[in-house]
Amino acid sequence: MRDAFPKDLAVYAKKAWGNSRSLPALKHVAILLSTCYHASLLREEARPIKFRLLLCEPDSLPAAEGPPRGLHRLVFVKPRRFNRNELRRLSPATDFHRALIGVHLNAEKMWEIWGIVHSGILWSEAMNGGAKDPPDLPQVPVVQVSGPSELTLCRGSQIVATLQGGRLSRPSSDVLDSEWLSRLFAEMRTDVLQLHQSARESAKATAWAPIAESFVTDLFRGFMKRLIRAMRDTSNGSSILFVPNDRAEEFSLDNKFFNFKYRFTPVATRRRFPALVVQVINGLAGLHIGSETPVGWEEYVAAAKKGQLQDLDEALSELAYLIASLTAIDGAVILTRNFELLGFGAEITELSDVKRVARALDAEGEKVRLEATESQGMRHRSVYRLCNAVTSITGLVLSHDGELRFVKHREGRVTYWNELASAAMNL
């Protein structure tokens, strides 16, 4: 399998873009992405280069808007040349989380930098699972440079493709949207909905609004995005292992598969995540007393925006950062599929080696490519061995370069998925 380069990203983007003229000709896109790629390899006073580009004409953006709900454009008196050194110099002044560099093709069909666009922080918080109502970026090309050789091309806020570590990934491979991952945590959803029903009956709150079937799944997906974001923020390499709920007691103790450095006592505080989810569901249903229409994510975002459920939303974020902070210690963090926190610093014991693994090419793992493991890191190989020995365990592994993988034994072999959406953001 050959490595992918900016030209490959440009070719794929042109095929995926459709008939819209907002993405220029292939040769111009290739030059743009190649320049961004080489800029990503530079450093600015020892800092890595991170930036976002917005490809549009300055006059296409409203002149009187700004964050948190709009875009604030600032146009240079004289456009700047578009090259890797100019991008390097501008990157510290255009914080990746809050601003973009405005670029366009000039009359000579040459790329140039026309100014800066301030977007504010809401877009990144929403991308990482928060209950936020982000402003929409215009449906024009956006290039994100999130680290060395890490490029993502978007149409507004929608990811088209990502180039990372010489690999080209598409949104269809985002494992967070997969059915298998949803089924893996189905017991958690059933448990919290049963607790919610008990609370509804105990309070005799028959007027509570019904909850949309997808809401718990939306909360779970949002929490996973926060957890991944927090892992990237707090460690340079880490792993989390999800064990079956009915084996929590077994895996709370040292066993033949891994040994703990730190274990938590089996009390209710280990189960904070489902407790918070139940509080969110109860609170949301109670905010819409008398409504017969199911309430879900949109109503949750609106309630958090008004401050009604903001504390609970912040509590979920803090829990994600707590779990992620535990990954900074050598060894794995051990959770059940109900997110019960068993312990951390777990060292995986010597198990039979796994010579080859399957790399999933789609979200469900129906299309795979076999890869040798000999050139992969020790952390990855350890999780592969564990998932091969205990096929009910699912791993989440973050490498030093920011690549995140879900690992699971599937159809007789260890399979891994690259998590695209959060890897692309790399916030």
TIDOBA-206548 format. One record per residue (C-alpha): x, y, z. Coordinates in steps of 0.25 Angstrom, whole numbers, m for minus. Layout:
BEGIN
(tise (X, Y, Z))
...
//
This chain:
BEGIN
(tise (0, 0, 0))
(tise (6, 13, m5))
(tise (6, 26, 4))
(tise (m4, 37, 0))
(tise (1, 51, m3))
(tise (m6, 65, m4))
(tise (m9, 62, m19))
(tise (m17, 49, m15))
(tise (m25, 58, m6))
(tise (m27, 68, m17))
(tise (m32, 57, m27))
(tise (m41, 51, m17))
(tise (m47, 64, m13))
(tise (m50, 68, m28))
(tise (m57, 55, m30))
(tise (m65, 56, m17))
(tise (m68, 71, m18))
(tise (m78, 70, m29))
(tise (m82, 81, m39))
(tise (m80, 93, m30))
(tise (m70, 103, m35))
(tise (m66, 107, m21))
(tise (m54, 97, m22))
(tise (m45, 102, m33))
(tise (m38, 93, m43))
(tise (m30, 81, m39))
(tise (m16, 88, m42))
(tise (m20, 100, m33))
(tise (m25, 91, m22))
(tise (m12, 82, m23))
(tise (m3, 94, m21))
(tise (m11, 99, m10))
(tise (m11, 86, m2))
(tise (4, 84, m5))
(tise (7, 97, 0))
(tise (m1, 95, 13))
(tise (6, 81, 14))
(tise (20, 87, 14))
(tise (16, 98, 23))
(tise (11, 87, 33))
(tise (25, 82, 34))
(tise (31, 95, 39))
(tise (31, 101, 53))
(tise (29, 115, 58))
(tise (38, 117, 70))
(tise (38, 103, 74))
(tise (23, 102, 72))
(tise (16, 93, 63))
(tise (9, 100, 51))
(tise (m7, 99, 52))
(tise (m16, 107, 44))
(tise (m29, 107, 36))
(tise (m31, 113, 22))
(tise (m45, 119, 17))
(tise (m45, 119, 2))
(tise (m54, 130, m3))
(tise (m55, 144, m7))
(tise (m55, 154, 4))
(tise (m68, 161, m1))
(tise (m75, 148, 0))
(tise (m75, 149, 15))
(tise (m85, 159, 22))
(tise (m78, 171, 27))
(tise (m85, 174, 40))
(tise (m85, 160, 47))
(tise (m76, 153, 56))
(tise (m74, 142, 67))
(tise (m81, 136, 74))
(tise (m91, 134, 63))
(tise (m85, 140, 51))
(tise (m71, 142, 44))
(tise (m63, 154, 46))
(tise (m55, 157, 33))
(tise (m43, 166, 33))
(tise (m37, 170, 20))
(tise (m22, 173, 18))
(tise (m19, 186, 11))
(tise (m10, 179, 2))
(tise (m11, 164, 0))
(tise (0, 155, 4))
(tise (7, 144, m4))
(tise (2, 130, m2))
(tise (14, 121, 2))
(tise (18, 113, 13))
(tise (27, 123, 21))
(tise (15, 133, 21))
(tise (6, 122, 26))
(tise (16, 119, 37))
(tise (17, 134, 41))
(tise (2, 136, 41))
(tise (m1, 123, 49))
(tise (1, 129, 63))
(tise (m8, 140, 60))
(tise (m19, 132, 55))
(tise (m22, 122, 66))
(tise (m27, 109, 60))
(tise (m39, 109, 69))
(tise (m44, 123, 67))
(tise (m39, 128, 53))
(tise (m37, 125, 39))
(tise (m27, 130, 28))
(tise (m35, 136, 16))
(tise (m29, 132, 3))
(tise (m34, 133, m12))
(tise (m29, 132, m26))
(tise (m25, 146, m31))
(tise (m27, 151, m46))
(tise (m14, 144, m50))
(tise (m20, 130, m44))
(tise (m10, 131, m33))
(tise (m13, 128, m19))
(tise (m12, 140, m9))
(tise (m16, 143, 5))
(tise (m26, 154, 6))
(tise (m28, 154, 21))
(tise (m33, 148, 34))
(tise (m47, 142, 38))
(tise (m50, 141, 53))
(tise (m60, 130, 55))
(tise (m60, 129, 70))
(tise (m59, 116, 78))
(tise (m73, 110, 77))
(tise (m71, 102, 65))
(tise (m60, 94, 71))
(tise (m67, 91, 84))
(tise (m79, 86, 76))
(tise (m70, 77, 67))
(tise (m65, 71, 80))
(tise (m78, 67, 86))
(tise (m82, 79, 94))
(tise (m97, 83, 95))
(tise (m94, 96, 86))
(tise (m101, 102, 75))
(tise (m90, 106, 66))
(tise (m90, 116, 54))
(tise (m90, 109, 40))
(tise (m78, 112, 32))
(tise (m81, 116, 17))
(tise (m82, 104, 8))
(tise (m68, 107, 2))
(tise (m55, 99, 3))
(tise (m48, 100, 17))
(tise (m34, 94, 19))
(tise (m30, 90, 33))
(tise (m15, 88, 36))
(tise (m15, 81, 50))
(tise (m1, 76, 51))
(tise (11, 71, 43))
(tise (6, 65, 30))
(tise (m9, 65, 35))
(tise (m18, 72, 25))
(tise (m33, 72, 25))
(tise (m42, 77, 14))
(tise (m56, 81, 17))
(tise (m68, 87, 11))
(tise (m72, 97, 21))
(tise (m72, 89, 34))
(tise (m74, 76, 27))
(tise (m62, 67, 25))
(tise (m59, 63, 11))
(tise (m46, 55, 13))
(tise (m34, 55, 23))
(tise (m19, 52, 20))
(tise (m12, 47, 32))
(tise (1, 39, 33))
(tise (1, 36, 18))
(tise (m13, 31, 19))
(tise (m25, 37, 12))
(tise (m38, 35, 20))
(tise (m53, 38, 17))
(tise (m64, 42, 26))
(tise (m71, 28, 22))
(tise (m61, 22, 31))
(tise (m64, 29, 44))
(tise (m66, 18, 54))
(tise (m75, 27, 63))
(tise (m86, 25, 53))
(tise (m85, 10, 52))
(tise (m96, 0, 56))
(tise (m86, m9, 63))
(tise (m81, 1, 72))
(tise (m96, 5, 75))
(tise (m99, m10, 78))
(tise (m87, m11, 87))
(tise (m92, 0, 97))
(tise (m107, m4, 95))
(tise (m108, m10, 109))
(tise (m103, 4, 115))
(tise (m115, 11, 107))
(tise (m125, 0, 112))
(tise (m120, 2, 127))
(tise (m121, 18, 127))
(tise (m135, 17, 120))
(tise (m140, 8, 131))
(tise (m134, 17, 142))
(tise (m141, 29, 135))
(tise (m154, 21, 134))
(tise (m153, 18, 149))
(tise (m151, 32, 152))
(tise (m163, 36, 144))
(tise (m172, 26, 151))
(tise (m166, 30, 165))
(tise (m169, 45, 163))
(tise (m182, 41, 156))
(tise (m178, 51, 146))
(tise (m187, 46, 135))
(tise (m187, 60, 128))
(tise (m172, 59, 125))
(tise (m169, 59, 111))
(tise (m165, 46, 104))
(tise (m150, 45, 100))
(tise (m146, 43, 86))
(tise (m141, 29, 83))
(tise (m128, 34, 78))
(tise (m125, 43, 89))
(tise (m117, 34, 98))
(tise (m109, 30, 86))
(tise (m106, 45, 83))
(tise (m101, 47, 97))
(tise (m92, 35, 96))
(tise (m86, 39, 83))
(tise (m84, 53, 88))
(tise (m77, 48, 101))
(tise (m68, 39, 92))
(tise (m64, 51, 84))
(tise (m61, 59, 97))
(tise (m53, 47, 102))
(tise (m45, 46, 89))
(tise (m43, 61, 90))
(tise (m38, 61, 104))
(tise (m29, 49, 101))
(tise (m22, 57, 91))
(tise (m21, 69, 100))
(tise (m15, 62, 112))
(tise (m6, 51, 107))
(tise (4, 47, 96))
(tise (m1, 33, 95))
(tise (m11, 25, 103))
(tise (m21, 14, 103))
(tise (m35, 11, 109))
(tise (m41, m3, 110))
(tise (m56, m6, 110))
(tise (m59, m19, 117))
(tise (m73, m26, 118))
(tise (m82, m21, 129))
(tise (m84, m35, 134))
(tise (m69, m37, 136))
(tise (m67, m24, 144))
(tise (m64, m31, 157))
(tise (m54, m41, 150))
(tise (m47, m30, 143))
(tise (m46, m21, 155))
(tise (m36, m30, 161))
(tise (m22, m34, 155))
(tise (m24, m45, 145))
(tise (m16, m53, 135))
(tise (m19, m42, 124))
(tise (m14, m29, 132))
(tise (m9, m24, 145))
(tise (m14, m12, 152))
(tise (m5, m1, 158))
(tise (m18, 7, 163))
(tise (m32, 1, 165))
(tise (m44, 8, 170))
(tise (m54, 3, 181))
(tise (m67, m3, 175))
(tise (m76, 8, 180))
(tise (m86, 17, 173))
(tise (m76, 28, 169))
(tise (m70, 18, 159))
(tise (m83, 19, 151))
(tise (m84, 34, 149))
(tise (m86, 34, 134))
(tise (m99, 26, 134))
(tise (m104, 35, 146))
(tise (m101, 48, 139))
(tise (m108, 42, 126))
(tise (m121, 39, 135))
(tise (m120, 53, 141))
(tise (m119, 59, 127))
(tise (m131, 51, 122))
(tise (m140, 54, 134))
(tise (m136, 69, 133))
(tise (m139, 70, 119))
(tise (m153, 62, 120))
(tise (m156, 71, 132))
(tise (m154, 84, 124))
(tise (m164, 80, 114))
(tise (m176, 76, 123))
(tise (m189, 74, 115))
(tise (m182, 72, 102))
(tise (m186, 60, 94))
(tise (m174, 62, 84))
(tise (m162, 54, 87))
(tise (m150, 63, 91))
(tise (m136, 60, 88))
(tise (m122, 66, 84))
(tise (m128, 79, 78))
(tise (m136, 82, 91))
(tise (m124, 78, 99))
(tise (m115, 88, 92))
(tise (m125, 99, 93))
(tise (m127, 96, 108))
(tise (m112, 97, 110))
(tise (m111, 110, 103))
(tise (m121, 116, 112))
(tise (m113, 111, 124))
(tise (m124, 101, 128))
(tise (m116, 88, 127))
(tise (m102, 95, 126))
(tise (m97, 89, 139))
(tise (m100, 75, 134))
(tise (m93, 77, 121))
(tise (m81, 83, 127))
(tise (m81, 71, 137))
(tise (m80, 61, 125))
(tise (m68, 69, 119))
(tise (m61, 69, 133))
(tise (m63, 54, 134))
(tise (m57, 52, 120))
(tise (m45, 60, 124))
(tise (m44, 52, 137))
(tise (m44, 39, 129))
(tise (m34, 44, 119))
(tise (m25, 50, 130))
(tise (m23, 36, 136))
(tise (m18, 31, 122))
(tise (m5, 40, 125))
(tise (0, 29, 134))
(tise (7, 17, 127))
(tise (m3, 6, 125))
(tise (m18, 5, 121))
(tise (m30, 11, 127))
(tise (m41, 0, 129))
(tise (m56, 3, 128))
(tise (m68, m5, 126))
(tise (m77, m3, 115))
(tise (m86, 5, 124))
(tise (m74, 14, 126))
(tise (m72, 9, 141))
(tise (m58, 13, 144))
(tise (m50, 1, 149))
(tise (m36, 6, 150))
(tise (m24, 11, 142))
(tise (m9, 8, 140))
(tise (m13, m6, 136))
(tise (m1, m13, 129))
(tise (m5, m24, 119))
(tise (2, m37, 121))
(tise (10, m45, 111))
(tise (0, m51, 102))
(tise (1, m59, 89))
(tise (6, m49, 78))
(tise (m3, m44, 67))
(tise (5, m44, 54))
(tise (m6, m38, 45))
(tise (m18, m29, 47))
(tise (m29, m24, 38))
(tise (m31, m9, 36))
(tise (m45, m6, 34))
(tise (m48, 2, 21))
(tise (m62, 6, 25))
(tise (m70, 9, 38))
(tise (m75, m6, 39))
(tise (m62, m13, 36))
(tise (m69, m20, 24))
(tise (m57, m16, 15))
(tise (m43, m18, 21))
(tise (m29, m19, 17))
(tise (m19, m28, 25))
(tise (m6, m22, 31))
(tise (6, m27, 38))
(tise (8, m22, 52))
(tise (23, m23, 53))
(tise (25, m8, 49))
(tise (14, m3, 59))
(tise (16, 2, 73))
(tise (17, m6, 86))
(tise (4, 0, 91))
(tise (m4, m4, 79))
(tise (2, m18, 79))
(tise (m1, m20, 93))
(tise (m16, m16, 91))
(tise (m17, m25, 79))
(tise (m12, m37, 87))
(tise (m22, m34, 98))
(tise (m34, m33, 88))
(tise (m29, m46, 82))
(tise (m29, m53, 95))
(tise (m42, m47, 101))
(tise (m51, m45, 89))
(tise (m61, m37, 97))
(tise (m51, m26, 100))
(tise (m51, m13, 92))
(tise (m39, m4, 91))
(tise (m37, 11, 89))
(tise (m23, 14, 86))
(tise (m16, 28, 83))
(tise (m3, 28, 77))
(tise (8, 39, 80))
(tise (5, 45, 66))
(tise (m10, 47, 70))
(tise (m15, 35, 62))
(tise (m27, 29, 69))
(tise (m32, 14, 67))
(tise (m43, 6, 72))
(tise (m39, m9, 73))
(tise (m48, m20, 73))
(tise (m48, m35, 70))
(tise (m58, m37, 58))
(tise (m60, m49, 50))
(tise (m49, m57, 54))
(tise (m38, m46, 54))
(tise (m34, m34, 61))
(tise (m39, m21, 54))
(tise (m36, m7, 56))
(tise (m43, 6, 51))
(tise (m37, 20, 50))
(tise (m46, 30, 56))
(tise (m47, 40, 45))
(tise (m56, 52, 51))
(tise (m48, 55, 63))
(tise (m35, 51, 57))
(tise (m37, 61, 46))
(tise (m40, 72, 56))
(tise (m29, 69, 65))
(tise (m33, 80, 74))
//
